[in-house]
Amino acid sequence: MPHLYASSITGTVQVSGLYLLTRETDDTEALLSAVAKAIGGGARVLQYRDKSTDAGRRLEQAQALVGLCHRHRVPLIVNDDVQLARVVGAAGVHLGENDASIAAARAELGANSIIGVSCYNDLSHAAPALAAGADYIALGAFFDSGTKPMARRAPLQLLRDARQFKVPVVAIGGINAANGAALVNAGADALAVLGAVWDAPDIGVAARAISSLFLRT
């Protein structure tokens, strides 16, 4: 059975365009409003990222975001938390190097869920991750990141080299409308963005500016 968010022709998972990461907040209503504006501006994938220990808040927000994203046919990916992704019926989960194994996530979430994995600046992680069942890989940081100022830096060539794997490639790290075109031109299928959208005076306009980068290539 193909993924819910897969091409009916090729079966490949559709992770492309503006891949928006959420900012932590205890104001669920404001979060939903901002995400709706970003989707209106062209965000194609949403990752719920909340590192707090407030399990109740995380459950409430993830459930609300699943409903919003489902209405717009935008996949909601949960950062790190496989159990939360399963409970709320998210489209999938994104895993870092210290998170659950890909095999465990696949067993928990099932064949139709999207599993993404961070490969940072080391493409040697990609083949084992894909062999274990990952659907897409994320590479970076390509620029200085306010979210992760100590993140390992990655060169543009990494995106070109990643095309060999024939899966969606997500670029991350300090990306905005001004520097994102270089990443798309180098082969990024999606741009994972946080600050450039959330810090903008108009979230919808900021999302549209980054989304438009994919129309110029």
Secondary structure, 3 states (H helix, E strand, C coil): CCCCCECCCCCCECCCEEEEECCCCCCHHHHHHHHHHHHHCCEEEEEECCCCCCHHHHHHHHHHHHHHHHHCCCCEEEECCHHHHHHHCCCEEEECCCCCCHHHHHHHHCCCCEEEEEEECCHHHHHHHHHCCCCEEEEECCCCCCCCCCCCCCCCHHHHHHHHHCCCEEEECCCCCCCHHHHHHHCCCEEEECHHHHCCCCHHHHHHHHHHHHHCC
